[in-house]
Amino acid sequence: MAHQNRDQPLFKLALLSLSSILAIAPSLGPAIPEVAKHLPGVSAANIEMLVTIPNLGIMIFVLVSGFFASHLGEKRMIMLGLLVATVAGLAPLVTNNYFVILSSRFLLGAGIGLVNPLAYSLLNILYTSNESATLLGYANAITSLCGAVTAAVAGYLALINWHATFLIYLLVLLPLGLFALAISRDFLGDTQTPAEKAAPVKTKTWVGWPVLLLAVGLFLFYALLFALYIKVPTALIENRITTPGAAGLIVSSFTIAAMVVSLGYGQIYRHLGHYTILISMLGVGITMMLLAESRTAGLDYLISACSGVFFASTLPYAFMLGAQISPAHAENLTSSILLIGINLGVFLSPYLFNLMKLIHPDLSANTSLLIAGMGIVLLGLAFFFASTTARKEAPVQ
């Protein structure tokens, strides 16, 4: 990136601003009851899919982002992704057509998916290890903070008008403007030496069963975890104890607690070691079961925050485990497969709970939360024992 000063605050701010959009797709969750009121002919599962379908777009376009980058260059690809996310995010402001809204939500995810791979990797590519670690910490905090703030704001906007909820996607204009202002050209060509450019890229086409099983585990975990986003607002309305605005704050308390605790993940892992995943997932499962039984908003805030505390260590541990069990030269492929498992779990979450209704037609939102919590507890035990085996059988690299 010749002729650009990477140490300028505005340059770093532009790169960090990309992280602001990575967690805003599900922020619609607190407004689900209000959206359902105004789309009465649409099933509950299809309404809930408006929260999760962006993850399908993210999953697909993360996989093809390399193709776009090679043809457009990194800057133009990111600008395209941000522009698509802006237009698609705001499109539901002016339509009542469910399928138009659903399509725009998918395109929102597509735009985020183009940005997602470079939002973190550029910090590793452009800066030394010590500085990139600091910037990555800032980026994680920005992602969580923006997710929490937009979830809270979306709940209150829903009280004004369900269309107004989609104003939260004006946030995408911030990185779009900063990126256009501070970044003048593409990134990667000047960061490699001639030898690195000429060296063949070593790839691995098979990651092994342990990695695939880990991806399946993350799929199930996120499918169950997303009950927090798609069932809590409805559960609170069913219990007649709160409003969409307060529902947004409950979801935000989860995200903010996870953000704060994730900054200390290194210390947590040093103290808990291999038991980190067991304690984390048991904690998430138990707090979700408690949330299903709570009948006061104040207690909901506290329980949701506690759930976020336990959740904070699950994803870092899963990706760390993935790196440990991945065959040599398959680390990027392993990360992509794990991301597919996560995004597919989020996308299919409403249909998992809809499937449960075939067994129990009168399944309430509170009961769904209870089942999700029990499932996560069982999954935590499975994760613990399976990861113990996977570590023992990890390939020599």
N, C-alpha and C positions, 0 to 999 in steps of 0.2 A: 504494500500500500504506500507507494512512494509519494512524497510530498504531503503526507498527512502526519500530523503529530499525534501519536497514539496516547501521549501523556496528557493531552489537553482535557480538562474536566468535561467540556461539552462533548468531546469525542467519546469518552467513557460513559457519560450519561446517555448518549444515543444508543450505545451497545446495551447498557443495562435496561434501558426503557423497553427493549424487546421482551424482557421477562414479564412486563406488566400485563401482557395479553394472554399468557399461557394458562392461566387458571380462571379466566372470566367466562368461558363458554357455559359452565353449569350454573352461573349466577342467576339464571332465570328461575331456578328451583323454588324459591320462596313465593313466587307469583303464580305457581301452578293452579291453586284453587280459583284465583281470579280469571285466569285464562280459560279454565274449564267451564266457568259460568257463561262465558261469551262464545264458546264453541260447543254448544250443547249436544250436537249430533256426533261428536267425536268420542271414542272410548277413552277410559282413564289411561290405559296403557299407551295409546297413541298420543295423548296429551303429555304424558310423562316422557315420551320419546323426544319431544321438543327439547328437553334438557340434555338428553344423552346423544342424540344423533350427531352433534358436532364432533364427538369423539370418533365416529366412523370416518368423517371427513379428515380428521387429524391423522388417523391410522393410515389411510390410503395415501395421503399426500406427503406424509413423512417418508414413505417408501419411494416415492417418485421425485422427491425434492432434489436428489442428486442429478437426475436428468434435466430438470429445469435449471439448476445451477450451472451445469456444463454448457447449456445453450444460451442462457440469458446473462450469466455472471451472478455473483452473490448479491451485489447491491440491487440489481434490477429484480432478482427473484424475491428478495425480502420486500422491496417496495410493492411488487405485485401482490404478494401475500397480504401485506398490510392494507392495501387498497381493496382487495376482495373482501377481507374481514370487515372493513369499515362499511362498505356498501351492503354486504349481506347481513351484518349485524343490525343495521338500521332499517332494512327493508320492511320488517313486520310493523313498523310504525304506520304504514299506509295501506295495509291490507287486512281483510278478515278471512281470507282463503287459507284453510289449513294446509293444503298441499304447497302453496306458495311459501308459507311460513316455514314448513318443514324443509323445503328445498333451500331456502335462505339460511336456515340453521346448518344444513350440511355444508353449504359454501363457506359459512363462517369458520367451520372446522377445517375446511380445505385451505383457507387463507392462513389460519394459525399453523396448520401442518407444514406449509412451506417455510414458515419462520422458525418453527420449533427446533429443527436439528442444529441451526446455527446460533440460536440464542445463547446457548451455553458453550458450544465447541469453539466459537470465535474467541472467547475469553481465554481458553487454553492455548489457542493457536497464536494469538497476538501478544501475549504477555508471558513473563517468566513464571515459574511454578509458584513462587511465593505470592506474587501479585495476583496471579490468576485465582489462587485459592481464596484470597480476600474478596476479589470481585465476584467469584462464584457464590460466596456466602451472601453478599449483597443481593445477587440475582435471585437466590432462593427466597430471601426475605421479601423482596419486591413481589415475586410471584404470589407468595402466600398472602401478603398484605393486600394486594390488589384483588385477589379472590375474595378475601374477607370483606373488604369495603364494598365491592360491587354487589355481593350477596345481600348485605345489609341495605344498601341503597335501593336495590331492585325491589325488596319487600315494601319499602315505603312508596316507591313510585307506583307500585301496583294499587295502592290506596287511591291514587289520583285517577289513574286510568290504566287498564291492562296494556294498552299500546305503549304508554309512557315507560313501561318497564324496560323496553329495548333502547332507551336513551343511554343506558349504562355503556353501550358499545361505542359511544362518543369517545371513550377512553382510548380507543385505537388511534385516534387522530394525534395523540401525544407522541408515540414512537414514530408515526408516519412523518410528522413535522420535524422532529429532532433528527431522524435519519436523513431526510432530504437536506436538512441544513448543515449537518456536521460531517456526513460521510460523502466524499467526493468521487470515490471509485471502488472497484472490487478489492477483495481482501487477500486471497490466498496465494496468488502467483508470486508475490515478493517475499513470502515467508519461508520458502523452500530454497535450499541450496541446489545447484545444478545436479549434484550427485543424488539428492533426494528425489528430484524430478525424474531422473533417468532410471532410478531403482524400480524394479518390478514390484507391484503390489501383491503381497501374499494374502490369499483368501482361503477360506474354509467353507465348504458347502454343506457340511453336516456338523451340528453343534452337540449332538448326543442327546440321549433320553433324559438325563438329569435337567438339562436346560429347558427342554420341552415340558417336563413335568412342573418345573418352577413357573413357566409361563401359564400353564393351566391353573396352578395354585393362585397366581396373581389375578387371573381371569375371574375365578370364583370369589376371591377376596373383594375385588372392586365391584363385582356384581352385587354382592351382599352389602358392602359398605355404602353404596350409593342410595340405599334406603334412607340414609340421613338426609339426602337432598330431595328425593322424590316422595318420601312418605312422612317426614316430620311435619312439613307445612299442613298436609291434610290431617294428620293425627291431632295437631293442635286445634284445628278448626273443629274436628269431631268432638274434642274435649271441651270446646267452647271456653278456652282459657286465654286466647290471644288472637292476634291479627297477623296478616302477611308480613307487616313491618317487623313485629317481634320475632316471627319465624325466621326472617332474614338475619336478625341479630343472633339467634340461636345457632344457625349454621356458621355465622361469622365467628362466634366464640370458639367453635371447633377449629377453624382455620387459623385464627390468631394464636391459640394455644400451641397448635402444631408448629407454627412458624417460630415462636420463641424457643420451644424445646429443641427443634431441629438444629438450631445453631450450636447446641451442645452435644450433638450426636456422638462426636468422637469420645468425649468423656463418658457418656452412657455406655458405649460399647466396651470401653476399657474396663469398666466396672462389672458389666453383666456378661460380656463375652457371648458365647453361643446361646445363652439363655435370653438374649435380647428379644429375639423374634417370639419366643414363647410368652414372655411377660407382656410384650407389646400387644400381641393379638388377643391374648386372654383379656387384657384390659379393655381393648376396643369392644370385644364381644360382650363383656359384662356391662360396660357402660351403656351400650345400645339396648340391652335388656332392661336396664334401670330406666332409660329414657322412655321405653314403652310403657312403664308403670307409673311414671311421673304425671302429676295432675296440676302442677303449678309452674308458671313461666320462670320464676326465679330459680327453681330447682333444675328446670330444663337447661338454663344457661350454664349452671355449674356442672351438670352431668356432661353436657356437650363439650365444654372446655376440657374436662377430664379425659373424655374420649380422644380429643385432639392431642393431649399430652402423650397418651399411649401410642396413637397413630404415628407420631412424628418419627419414630425409629423404624417403622416397618419397611418403607420404600428404600431408604439408604441401605438397610441390611439386605434386602432382596437383591439389589443391584450389586452389592459387594459380594454376596454369595454367588451371583451369576458370573462375576469375573473370576471367582475362585474355581468354579466347576466348568468354565468354558475351555474348550480346546485351544491350543496355541493358534494365534492369528485369526480367531473367530470372535474376538471381543465385540467388534462393532455389530456383527450379525446377531450375537447373543443379546445385546442391548436392544436391537430392533425387534427381535422376537418377544422380549419381555414387554416392550412398549405396545406391541400388537395385542398381547394378552390383556394388558391393563385397559386399553381403549376399547377392545371388544367387550370386556366385562362391563364397562360403563355403558356402552351402547345397548347391550342386551339386558341390562338390569330391569327395566320396566317389564319386559316379557318374561323374565324369570318369576317375578311376583305375580304376573298375570297367569302364568302356568300354575302357580300355587292355588289360584282361585278355582281352577278346574277341579281340584281336590276338595277345596273348602270354599264354596261360592260366596259365603258371607264374610270372607276374610277382611278384617278391618286394617287400617293403617297401623294401629298400635300392635296388632298381632303380627303384622309383617315385620315390624321392627324387632319384636321378640324373636321371631324365627331367624331373622338376619343375625341377631346377636348370638343365638345358639349355634348357628352355622359357622360364624367366625371363631367361636371358642373351639369347635371341633376342628376347624381348619388350622388353627394355631397349633394344636397338638400334632396334627399331621405334618405341618411345616417343620416343627421341631425334630420329629423323629426322621422325616425324610431328608432334611438338610444334614443331619448327623451322618446318615448313610452316604449322601452325596459327597460330603467332605472326604470320607474315607476312600471313596472310589474316584475322586477327582483325577483327571488325567495329568500325567507329568508333563510340564511345559518347559 
